[in-house]
């Protein structure tokens, strides 16, 4: 038995046939309408969550999941890089204060700058892996 016959017998028969075995035309039309709506909406959803890469409603789920995961990873990488840049800017600001206005807090400021720079470097390495 072919897959579509088995699917019909196991799933659709009770939905679209009358008790005497004839097709219930009204019910078939309703099911086809619902199917069309689902296909259109799934296509829109796939397109949205994959950034327009995939939109065919019959696309295997693992392709959709992989595309979504890649988009999420790209956003995470971008946010990490932004944080690293902000940390480097903060480290530079600490160093500039020490250069412009030396004080008893210079060691603390320079240590803070090194800590921020180290954190930025770790984020950059993490993004590269």
OpenMM code with the backbone's topology and positions (N, CA, C; nanometers):
from openmm import Vec3, app, unit

residues = "UNK UNK UNK UNK UNK UNK UNK UNK UNK UNK UNK UNK UNK UNK UNK UNK UNK UNK UNK UNK UNK UNK UNK UNK UNK UNK UNK UNK UNK UNK UNK UNK UNK UNK UNK UNK UNK UNK UNK UNK UNK UNK UNK UNK UNK UNK UNK UNK UNK UNK UNK UNK UNK UNK UNK UNK UNK UNK UNK UNK UNK UNK UNK UNK UNK UNK UNK UNK UNK UNK UNK UNK UNK UNK UNK UNK UNK UNK UNK UNK UNK UNK UNK UNK UNK UNK UNK UNK UNK UNK UNK UNK UNK UNK UNK UNK UNK UNK UNK UNK UNK UNK UNK UNK UNK UNK UNK UNK UNK UNK UNK UNK UNK UNK UNK UNK UNK UNK UNK UNK UNK UNK UNK UNK UNK UNK UNK UNK UNK".split()
positions = [
    Vec3(0.0850, -0.1184, 0.0000),
    Vec3(0.0000, 0.0000, 0.0000),
    Vec3(0.0891, 0.1241, 0.0000),
    Vec3(0.0545, 0.2214, -0.0819),
    Vec3(0.1341, 0.3435, -0.0891),
    Vec3(0.1082, 0.4315, 0.0319),
    Vec3(0.2016, 0.5211, 0.0570),
    Vec3(0.1916, 0.6092, 0.1738),
    Vec3(0.0642, 0.6929, 0.1721),
    Vec3(0.0290, 0.7465, 0.0553),
    Vec3(-0.0885, 0.8344, 0.0521),
    Vec3(-0.2179, 0.7560, 0.0744),
    Vec3(-0.2217, 0.6302, 0.0295),
    Vec3(-0.3407, 0.5475, 0.0544),
    Vec3(-0.3499, 0.5155, 0.2033),
    Vec3(-0.2381, 0.4814, 0.2606),
    Vec3(-0.2347, 0.4511, 0.4042),
    Vec3(-0.2743, 0.5745, 0.4856),
    Vec3(-0.2238, 0.6907, 0.4464),
    Vec3(-0.2589, 0.8153, 0.5154),
    Vec3(-0.4082, 0.8428, 0.5035),
    Vec3(-0.4613, 0.8231, 0.3839),
    Vec3(-0.6046, 0.8446, 0.3653),
    Vec3(-0.6848, 0.7504, 0.4553),
    Vec3(-0.6513, 0.6240, 0.4506),
    Vec3(-0.7266, 0.5250, 0.5282),
    Vec3(-0.7143, 0.5492, 0.6786),
    Vec3(-0.5930, 0.5830, 0.7238),
    Vec3(-0.5700, 0.5989, 0.8675),
    Vec3(-0.6172, 0.7333, 0.9217),
    Vec3(-0.6139, 0.8365, 0.8376),
    Vec3(-0.6433, 0.9699, 0.8890),
    Vec3(-0.7672, 1.0333, 0.8271),
    Vec3(-0.7732, 1.0416, 0.6928),
    Vec3(-0.8751, 1.1208, 0.6265),
    Vec3(-1.0108, 1.0523, 0.6102),
    Vec3(-1.0117, 0.9225, 0.5965),
    Vec3(-1.1362, 0.8526, 0.5635),
    Vec3(-1.2513, 0.8921, 0.6558),
    Vec3(-1.2297, 0.8859, 0.7845),
    Vec3(-1.3384, 0.9169, 0.8787),
    Vec3(-1.3775, 1.0649, 0.8750),
    Vec3(-1.2861, 1.1494, 0.8291),
    Vec3(-1.3139, 1.2929, 0.8251),
    Vec3(-1.3939, 1.3301, 0.7007),
    Vec3(-1.3605, 1.2704, 0.5847),
    Vec3(-1.4185, 1.3181, 0.4588),
    Vec3(-1.5195, 1.2233, 0.3940),
    Vec3(-1.5417, 1.1077, 0.4538),
    Vec3(-1.6406, 1.0163, 0.3953),
    Vec3(-1.7672, 1.0115, 0.4794),
    Vec3(-1.8776, 0.9896, 0.4103),
    Vec3(-2.0049, 0.9648, 0.4775),
    Vec3(-2.0023, 0.8206, 0.5298),
    Vec3(-2.0960, 0.7874, 0.6178),
    Vec3(-2.0994, 0.6497, 0.6699),
    Vec3(-2.1127, 0.5428, 0.5604),
    Vec3(-2.1721, 0.5785, 0.4463),
    Vec3(-2.1887, 0.4791, 0.3386),
    Vec3(-2.0652, 0.4687, 0.2486),
    Vec3(-1.9571, 0.5449, 0.2793),
    Vec3(-1.8343, 0.5371, 0.2012),
    Vec3(-1.8228, 0.6390, 0.0902),
    Vec3(-1.9266, 0.7175, 0.0657),
    Vec3(-1.9170, 0.8219, -0.0362),
    Vec3(-1.8490, 0.9450, 0.0227),
    Vec3(-1.7900, 1.0235, -0.0662),
    Vec3(-1.7228, 1.1451, -0.0189),
    Vec3(-1.8255, 1.2483, 0.0243),
    Vec3(-1.7959, 1.3134, 0.1350),
    Vec3(-1.8760, 1.4247, 0.1834),
    Vec3(-1.8126, 1.5507, 0.1233),
    Vec3(-1.8689, 1.5938, 0.0120),
    Vec3(-1.8099, 1.7044, -0.0641),
    Vec3(-1.7908, 1.8298, 0.0207),
    Vec3(-1.8900, 1.8645, 0.1009),
    Vec3(-1.8788, 1.9831, 0.1852),
    Vec3(-1.7600, 1.9686, 0.2807),
    Vec3(-1.7444, 1.8520, 0.3401),
    Vec3(-1.6336, 1.8313, 0.4341),
    Vec3(-1.4988, 1.8340, 0.3618),
    Vec3(-1.4934, 1.7782, 0.2419),
    Vec3(-1.3694, 1.7831, 0.1630),
    Vec3(-1.3332, 1.9284, 0.1344),
    Vec3(-1.4292, 2.0083, 0.0951),
    Vec3(-1.4028, 2.1500, 0.0673),
    Vec3(-1.3517, 2.2217, 0.1921),
    Vec3(-1.4130, 2.1914, 0.3060),
    Vec3(-1.3690, 2.2543, 0.4316),
    Vec3(-1.2250, 2.2140, 0.4656),
    Vec3(-1.1952, 2.0875, 0.4507),
    Vec3(-1.0599, 2.0391, 0.4812),
    Vec3(-0.9578, 2.0984, 0.3852),
    Vec3(-0.9931, 2.1064, 0.2576),
    Vec3(-0.9015, 2.1661, 0.1603),
    Vec3(-0.8806, 2.3140, 0.1875),
    Vec3(-0.9851, 2.3834, 0.2283),
    Vec3(-0.9713, 2.5239, 0.2655),
    Vec3(-0.8752, 2.5378, 0.3838),
    Vec3(-0.8989, 2.4576, 0.4877),
    Vec3(-0.8112, 2.4617, 0.6051),
    Vec3(-0.6670, 2.4296, 0.5664),
    Vec3(-0.6491, 2.3319, 0.4785),
    Vec3(-0.5159, 2.2935, 0.4341),
    Vec3(-0.4482, 2.4108, 0.3626),
    Vec3(-0.5229, 2.4792, 0.2780),
    Vec3(-0.4676, 2.5946, 0.2062),
    Vec3(-0.4242, 2.7029, 0.3048),
    Vec3(-0.5070, 2.7317, 0.4042),
    Vec3(-0.4725, 2.8332, 0.5043),
    Vec3(-0.3453, 2.7925, 0.5780),
    Vec3(-0.3393, 2.6669, 0.6183),
    Vec3(-0.2208, 2.6183, 0.6902),
    Vec3(-0.0965, 2.6336, 0.6023),
    Vec3(-0.1062, 2.5935, 0.4770),
    Vec3(0.0089, 2.6023, 0.3868),
    Vec3(0.0546, 2.7473, 0.3709),
    Vec3(-0.0391, 2.8388, 0.3556),
    Vec3(-0.0026, 2.9797, 0.3400),
    Vec3(0.0609, 3.0350, 0.4676),
    Vec3(0.0017, 3.0030, 0.5814),
    Vec3(0.0527, 3.0565, 0.7080),
    Vec3(0.1872, 2.9950, 0.7460),
    Vec3(0.2039, 2.8669, 0.7211),
    Vec3(0.3321, 2.8016, 0.7498),
    Vec3(0.4406, 2.8635, 0.6630),
    Vec3(0.4097, 2.8888, 0.5387),
    Vec3(0.5058, 2.9506, 0.4477),
    Vec3(0.5495, 3.0872, 0.5005),
    Vec3(0.4546, 3.1659, 0.5470),
    Vec3(0.4867, 3.2975, 0.6027),
    Vec3(0.5732, 3.2836, 0.7281),
    Vec3(0.5346, 3.1922, 0.8146),
    Vec3(0.6100, 3.1723, 0.9390),
    Vec3(0.7521, 3.1248, 0.9099),
    Vec3(0.7673, 3.0276, 0.8199),
    Vec3(0.9003, 2.9784, 0.7838),
    Vec3(0.9852, 3.0923, 0.7287),
    Vec3(0.9277, 3.1711, 0.6399),
    Vec3(1.0019, 3.2825, 0.5829),
    Vec3(1.0469, 3.3811, 0.6888),
    Vec3(0.9594, 3.4093, 0.7826),
    Vec3(0.9918, 3.5062, 0.8884),
    Vec3(1.1023, 3.4545, 0.9802),
    Vec3(1.0878, 3.3322, 1.0304),
    Vec3(1.1846, 3.2821, 1.1287),
    Vec3(1.3189, 3.2456, 1.0673),
    Vec3(1.3226, 3.2249, 0.9352),
    Vec3(1.4504, 3.1924, 0.8699),
    Vec3(1.5111, 3.3127, 0.7996),
    Vec3(1.4526, 3.4289, 0.8195),
    Vec3(1.5055, 3.5483, 0.7550),
    Vec3(1.4888, 3.5461, 0.6046),
    Vec3(1.3846, 3.4790, 0.5580),
    Vec3(1.3568, 3.4732, 0.4156),
    Vec3(1.4326, 3.3647, 0.3407),
    Vec3(1.5121, 3.2858, 0.4112),
    Vec3(1.5891, 3.1804, 0.3449),
    Vec3(1.5022, 3.0644, 0.2991),
    Vec3(1.4056, 3.0276, 0.3813),
    Vec3(1.3198, 2.9122, 0.3520),
    Vec3(1.1748, 2.9527, 0.3711),
    Vec3(1.0887, 2.9075, 0.2798),
    Vec3(0.9473, 2.9413, 0.2952),
    Vec3(0.8536, 2.8334, 0.2416),
    Vec3(0.9064, 2.7310, 0.1823),
    Vec3(0.8202, 2.6264, 0.1273),
    Vec3(0.7598, 2.5461, 0.2428),
    Vec3(0.6280, 2.5294, 0.2445),
    Vec3(0.5635, 2.4617, 0.3571),
    Vec3(0.6017, 2.3144, 0.3706),
    Vec3(0.6493, 2.2539, 0.2643),
    Vec3(0.6890, 2.1130, 0.2732),
    Vec3(0.8361, 2.0948, 0.3082),
    Vec3(0.9033, 2.2033, 0.3439),
    Vec3(1.0435, 2.1934, 0.3840),
    Vec3(1.0532, 2.1096, 0.5115),
    Vec3(1.1482, 2.0180, 0.5131),
    Vec3(1.1675, 1.9329, 0.6312),
    Vec3(1.1996, 2.0196, 0.7529),
    Vec3(1.1431, 1.9833, 0.8659),
    Vec3(1.1573, 2.0617, 0.9886),
    Vec3(1.3035, 2.0828, 1.0270),
    Vec3(1.3889, 1.9832, 1.0047),
    Vec3(1.5285, 1.9991, 1.0476),
    Vec3(1.5986, 2.1114, 0.9705),
    Vec3(1.5558, 2.1391, 0.8481),
    Vec3(1.6135, 2.2516, 0.7733),
    Vec3(1.5696, 2.3850, 0.8341),
    Vec3(1.4451, 2.3933, 0.8730),
    Vec3(1.3937, 2.5155, 0.9364),
    Vec3(1.4657, 2.5390, 1.0687),
    Vec3(1.4747, 2.4350, 1.1493),
    Vec3(1.5411, 2.4459, 1.2804),
    Vec3(1.6865, 2.4894, 1.2626),
    Vec3(1.7562, 2.4298, 1.1667),
    Vec3(1.8968, 2.4662, 1.1436),
    Vec3(1.9090, 2.6124, 1.1023),
    Vec3(1.8201, 2.6594, 1.0168),
    Vec3(1.8246, 2.7995, 0.9720),
    Vec3(1.7965, 2.8946, 1.0882),
    Vec3(1.7012, 2.8597, 1.1716),
    Vec3(1.6691, 2.9437, 1.2880),
    Vec3(1.7869, 2.9451, 1.3852),
    Vec3(1.8451, 2.8285, 1.4103),
    Vec3(1.9600, 2.8230, 1.5011),
    Vec3(2.0755, 2.9077, 1.4493),
    Vec3(2.0992, 2.9039, 1.3192),
    Vec3(2.2061, 2.9854, 1.2601),
    Vec3(2.1770, 3.1343, 1.2775),
    Vec3(2.0516, 3.1737, 1.2591),
    Vec3(2.0154, 3.3152, 1.2799),
    Vec3(2.0369, 3.3555, 1.4248),
    Vec3(1.9984, 3.2694, 1.5169),
    Vec3(2.0172, 3.2994, 1.6596),
    Vec3(2.1655, 3.3113, 1.6918),
    Vec3(2.2459, 3.2178, 1.6416),
    Vec3(2.3902, 3.2231, 1.6651),
    Vec3(2.4511, 3.3516, 1.6086),
    Vec3(2.4046, 3.3945, 1.4928),
    Vec3(2.4566, 3.5178, 1.4331),
    Vec3(2.4257, 3.6383, 1.5225),
    Vec3(2.3052, 3.6417, 1.5772),
    Vec3(2.2681, 3.7513, 1.6677),
    Vec3(2.3536, 3.7467, 1.7937),
    Vec3(2.3728, 3.6273, 1.8474),
    Vec3(2.4547, 3.6132, 1.9683),
    Vec3(2.5979, 3.6591, 1.9408),
    Vec3(2.6543, 3.6183, 1.8268),
    Vec3(2.7901, 3.6616, 1.7919),
    Vec3(2.7975, 3.8141, 1.7812),
    Vec3(2.6969, 3.8746, 1.7187),
    Vec3(2.6958, 4.0199, 1.7034),
    Vec3(2.6873, 4.0904, 1.8389),
    Vec3(2.6049, 4.0383, 1.9277),
    Vec3(2.5919, 4.0983, 2.0607),
    Vec3(2.7221, 4.0825, 2.1385),
    Vec3(2.7826, 3.9644, 2.1296),
    Vec3(2.9116, 3.9442, 2.1982),
    Vec3(3.0153, 4.0439, 2.1471),
    Vec3(3.0215, 4.0626, 2.0156),
    Vec3(3.1193, 4.1553, 1.9595),
    Vec3(3.0909, 4.2977, 2.0049),
    Vec3(2.9632, 4.3340, 2.0128),
    Vec3(2.9276, 4.4674, 2.0609),
    Vec3(2.9714, 4.4849, 2.2062),
    Vec3(2.9489, 4.3829, 2.2883),
    Vec3(2.9914, 4.3892, 2.4289),
    Vec3(3.1431, 4.4005, 2.4367),
    Vec3(3.2140, 4.3227, 2.3552),
    Vec3(3.3602, 4.3295, 2.3546),
    Vec3(3.4075, 4.4699, 2.3174),
    Vec3(3.3458, 4.5298, 2.2173),
    Vec3(3.3829, 4.6662, 2.1774),
    Vec3(3.3573, 4.7653, 2.2904),
    Vec3(3.2447, 4.7491, 2.3591),
    Vec3(3.2133, 4.8393, 2.4710),
    Vec3(3.3128, 4.8212, 2.5858),
    Vec3(3.3518, 4.6963, 2.6104),
    Vec3(3.4511, 4.6712, 2.7152),
    Vec3(3.5851, 4.7350, 2.6789),
    Vec3(3.6247, 4.7226, 2.5525),
    Vec3(3.7510, 4.7839, 2.5089),
    Vec3(3.7448, 4.9369, 2.5217),
    Vec3(3.6313, 4.9934, 2.4865),
    Vec3(3.6151, 5.1390, 2.4982),
    Vec3(3.6223, 5.1819, 2.6437),
    Vec3(3.5622, 5.1054, 2.7321),
    Vec3(3.5676, 5.1354, 2.8753),
    Vec3(3.7107, 5.1231, 2.9264),
    Vec3(3.7830, 5.0209, 2.8805),
    Vec3(3.9236, 5.0047, 2.9205),
    Vec3(4.0056, 5.1247, 2.8734),
    Vec3(3.9821, 5.1671, 2.7495),
    Vec3(4.0536, 5.2833, 2.6974),
    Vec3(4.0213, 5.4083, 2.7786),
    Vec3(3.8975, 5.4220, 2.8187),
    Vec3(3.8575, 5.5382, 2.8998),
    Vec3(3.9317, 5.5388, 3.0331),
    Vec3(3.9455, 5.4229, 3.0951),
    Vec3(4.0206, 5.4141, 3.2212),
    Vec3(4.1666, 5.4545, 3.1987),
    Vec3(4.2251, 5.4092, 3.0894),
    Vec3(4.3652, 5.4436, 3.0604),
    Vec3(4.3807, 5.5940, 3.0343),
    Vec3(4.2854, 5.6532, 2.9639),
    Vec3(4.2929, 5.7969, 2.9352),
    Vec3(4.2843, 5.8797, 3.0632),
    Vec3(4.2021, 5.8366, 3.1583),
    Vec3(4.1920, 5.9083, 3.2868),
    Vec3(4.3267, 5.9069, 3.3570),
    Vec3(4.3929, 5.7920, 3.3553),
    Vec3(4.5234, 5.7806, 3.4208),
    Vec3(4.6246, 5.8734, 3.3527),
    Vec3(4.6199, 5.8791, 3.2204),
    Vec3(4.7140, 5.9642, 3.1462),
    Vec3(4.6882, 6.1125, 3.1706),
    Vec3(4.5618, 6.1523, 3.1774),
    Vec3(4.5268, 6.2942, 3.1908),
    Vec3(4.5364, 6.3449, 3.3334),
    Vec3(4.4964, 6.2606, 3.4274),
    Vec3(4.4847, 6.3081, 3.5647),
    Vec3(4.5375, 6.1994, 3.6598),
    Vec3(4.6687, 6.1918, 3.6726),
    Vec3(4.7247, 6.0891, 3.7614),
    Vec3(4.6734, 6.1074, 3.9044),
    Vec3(4.6519, 5.9936, 3.9702),
    Vec3(4.6039, 5.9989, 4.1092),
    Vec3(4.6431, 5.8700, 4.1806),
    Vec3(4.6034, 5.8649, 4.3045),
    Vec3(4.6336, 5.7454, 4.3855),
    Vec3(4.5553, 5.6233, 4.3365),
    Vec3(4.4569, 5.6438, 4.2511),
    Vec3(4.3746, 5.5335, 4.2017),
    Vec3(4.4246, 5.4766, 4.0692),
    Vec3(4.5398, 5.5208, 4.0225),
    Vec3(4.5911, 5.4759, 3.8933),
    Vec3(4.6045, 5.3244, 3.8852),
    Vec3(4.6587, 5.2626, 3.9887),
    Vec3(4.6754, 5.1162, 3.9857),
    Vec3(4.5407, 5.0471, 3.9718),
    Vec3(4.4413, 5.0978, 4.0405),
    Vec3(4.3070, 5.0394, 4.0333),
    Vec3(4.2495, 5.0586, 3.8942),
    Vec3(4.2659, 5.1795, 3.8398),
    Vec3(4.2131, 5.2067, 3.7058),
    Vec3(4.2825, 5.1207, 3.5997),
    Vec3(4.4127, 5.1081, 3.6114),
    Vec3(4.4865, 5.0266, 3.5145),
    Vec3(4.4508, 4.8781, 3.5289),
    Vec3(4.4312, 4.8330, 3.6508),
    Vec3(4.3890, 4.6941, 3.6716),
    Vec3(4.2503, 4.6718, 3.6133),
    Vec3(4.1636, 4.7696, 3.6323),
    Vec3(4.0279, 4.7609, 3.5746),
    Vec3(4.0364, 4.7580, 3.4218),
    Vec3(4.1219, 4.8388, 3.3656),
    Vec3(4.1388, 4.8417, 3.2199),
    Vec3(4.1871, 4.7061, 3.1696),
    Vec3(4.2843, 4.6463, 3.2402),
    Vec3(4.3337, 4.5132, 3.2000),
    Vec3(4.2225, 4.4089, 3.2101),
    Vec3(4.1440, 4.4160, 3.3164),
    Vec3(4.0334, 4.3217, 3.3347),
    Vec3(3.9322, 4.3346, 3.2216),
    Vec3(3.8979, 4.4576, 3.1870),
    Vec3(3.8024, 4.4810, 3.0774),
    Vec3(3.8590, 4.4318, 2.9450),
    Vec3(3.9866, 4.4599, 2.9207),
    Vec3(4.0500, 4.4146, 2.7966),
    Vec3(4.0553, 4.2617, 2.7906),
    Vec3(4.0854, 4.1989, 2.9030),
    Vec3(4.0869, 4.0510, 2.9079),
    Vec3(3.9482, 3.9947, 2.8782),
    Vec3(3.8470, 4.0557, 2.9357),
    Vec3(3.7093, 4.0087, 2.9112),
    Vec3(3.6742, 4.0256, 2.7634),
    Vec3(3.7116, 4.1370, 2.7053),
    Vec3(3.6841, 4.1593, 2.5631),
    Vec3(3.7563, 4.0560, 2.4771),
    Vec3(3.8787, 4.0245, 2.5122),
    Vec3(3.9553, 3.9237, 2.4369),
    Vec3(3.8918, 3.7862, 2.4482),
    Vec3(3.8445, 3.7514, 2.5667),
    Vec3(3.7776, 3.6209, 2.5842),
    Vec3(3.6514, 3.6131, 2.4995),
    Vec3(3.5760, 3.7216, 2.4956),
    Vec3(3.4540, 3.7233, 2.4137),
    Vec3(3.4893, 3.7083, 2.2662),
    Vec3(3.5927, 3.7781, 2.2217),
    Vec3(3.6336, 3.7686, 2.0818),
    Vec3(3.6778, 3.6261, 2.0477),
    Vec3(3.7554, 3.5634, 2.1359),
    Vec3(3.7959, 3.4238, 2.1129),
    Vec3(3.6754, 3.3313, 2.1123),
    Vec3(3.5805, 3.3549, 2.2024),
    Vec3(3.4593, 3.2733, 2.2104),
    Vec3(3.3809, 3.2840, 2.0791),
    Vec3(3.3717, 3.4039, 2.0266),
    Vec3(3.3014, 3.4238, 1.9006),
    Vec3(3.3698, 3.3512, 1.7854),
    Vec3(3.5019, 3.3442, 1.7918),
    Vec3(3.5777, 3.2809, 1.6833),
    Vec3(3.5646, 3.1283, 1.6852),
    Vec3(3.5290, 3.0745, 1.7993),
    Vec3(3.5212, 2.9276, 1.8085),
    Vec3(3.3889, 2.8739, 1.7614),
] * unit.nanometer
topology = app.Topology()
chain = topology.addChain("A")
for resn in residues:
    res = topology.addResidue(resn, chain)
    for name in ("N", "CA", "C"):
        topology.addAtom(name, app.Element.getBySymbol(name[0]), res)
